[in-house]
């Protein structure tokens, strides 16, 4: 941690945004940080408005992944139920 009153460098700010996007906003479970967010970090740091479009795209992709996982979980549960019915005496 730097001394009080010390200015935060651009690299420190981009690094913070990188961790924030991975851990807080996108709730990444991976130990490795997603390099997908690096361009977003830079755009957020620079205060450019075009980051919103990229952020929305990433959010839509993330929601699609979550939806696909949910569908797979439902199918897996149904298969287990069907199998249990077949195996039950």
SULRAWO-V256708 format. One record per run of one state. SS is the DSSP state (2 for helix, 1 for strand, 0 for the rest). FROM is the first residue (numbers start at 1). TO is the last residue. If there is no record, write none. Layout:
[[SS:FROM:TO] [SS:FROM:TO]]
This chain:
[[0:1:9] [2:10:25] [0:26:34] [2:35:46] [0:47:50] [2:51:87] [0:88:89]]
